[in-house]
Amino acid sequence: MSEFSQLRLGRELEESKRTIAQLKQQLAATEQLLQQERVAREYAERAAQQAANAAEVAARAAVEASRHHSMPAPVVVQSDKLFTRTESGDCEMEDVSDPQPRSRDHVVTVASAPMP
């Protein structure tokens, strides 16, 4: 084997070693990213389960509260009228386009704007 061939093989060997080292580094970095992604996915799954559990508890609490509360839940309607509940408990309607609204002695006000 000629000296030229040996030099060429030596360079190719060194280049191959560098390539192998780079590939090992890339593999290690990829494995680390995969591990981080697994941990993040597990965390997200736990958080989603906790959120679902909290929503279920809140829904059950709302149902239980509605059983013990005599007032019905407010109903939202599409209207340009303002609904007010006075201290006596009566509901009134007034036109919200009135530039001079009357004084209100109400406890609760529920209004809905026209849908776009």
C-alpha positions in Angstrom: 0.0 0.0 0.0 1.4 3.4 -1.0 2.1 6.1 1.4 -0.5 8.3 -0.3 -3.2 5.6 0.2 -2.2 5.3 3.9 -2.5 9.1 4.4 -5.9 9.1 2.6 -7.1 6.2 4.8 -5.8 7.9 7.9 -7.8 11.1 7.0 -10.9 9.1 6.3 -10.5 7.3 9.6 -10.2 10.6 11.5 -13.2 12.1 9.6 -15.2 8.9 10.4 -14.3 9.2 14.1 -15.4 12.9 14.1 -18.6 12.0 12.4 -19.2 9.2 15.0 -18.6 11.6 17.8 -21.0 14.1 16.4 -23.6 11.5 15.8 -23.2 10.3 19.5 -23.7 13.9 20.7 -26.8 14.3 18.5 -28.2 11.0 19.8 -27.6 12.1 23.4 -29.3 15.4 22.7 -32.3 13.7 21.0 -32.7 11.3 23.9 -32.7 14.2 26.3 -35.3 16.0 24.3 -37.4 12.9 24.1 -37.2 12.5 27.9 -38.2 16.1 28.4 -41.1 15.6 26.1 -42.2 12.5 28.0 -42.1 14.4 31.3 -44.0 17.3 29.8 -46.6 15.0 28.3 -47.1 13.3 31.7 -47.4 16.6 33.4 -49.9 17.9 30.9 -52.0 14.7 31.3 -52.0 15.1 35.1 -53.0 18.7 34.8 -55.8 17.8 32.3 -57.0 15.1 34.7 -56.9 17.5 37.6 -58.8 20.1 35.6 -61.4 17.5 34.6 -61.8 16.5 38.2 -62.2 20.1 39.3 -64.8 20.7 36.6 -66.7 17.7 37.8 -66.6 18.8 41.4 -67.7 22.3 40.4 -70.6 20.9 38.4 -71.7 18.6 41.2 -71.5 21.5 43.6 -73.6 23.7 41.3 -76.2 21.0 41.0 -76.2 20.5 44.8 -76.5 24.2 45.3 -79.4 24.5 42.9 -81.2 21.8 44.8 -81.0 24.0 48.0 -81.7 27.3 46.3 -85.2 28.2 45.4 -84.4 30.9 42.8 -84.1 29.7 39.2 -80.9 30.4 37.3 -81.0 33.6 35.2 -82.0 33.1 31.6 -80.1 35.1 28.9 -82.3 36.2 26.0 -81.5 38.2 22.9 -83.2 41.5 23.4 -82.7 45.2 23.4 -84.6 45.6 26.6 -83.1 45.8 30.1 -84.7 43.5 32.7 -84.5 44.6 36.3 -85.6 42.9 39.5 -86.9 45.4 42.1 -86.5 45.1 45.8 -90.1 43.6 45.9 -88.9 40.8 43.6 -91.0 42.0 40.6 -89.3 42.0 37.2 -89.6 45.0 35.0 -88.6 45.7 31.4 -87.3 49.0 30.1 -86.0 50.2 26.7 -82.2 50.6 27.0 -82.2 53.0 24.1 -83.8 55.6 26.3 -81.3 58.4 26.6 -82.6 59.5 30.1 -82.9 56.2 32.0 -85.1 56.3 35.1 -83.6 55.9 38.6 -83.3 52.2 39.5 -83.9 50.8 42.9 -83.2 47.3 41.8 -81.1 44.7 43.4 -80.1 42.6 40.3 -79.8 43.8 36.7 -79.5 41.3 33.8 -79.2 42.6 30.3 -78.3 41.1 27.0 -77.2 42.9 23.8 -78.4 42.0 20.4 -76.3 39.2 18.9 -74.0 40.5 16.0 
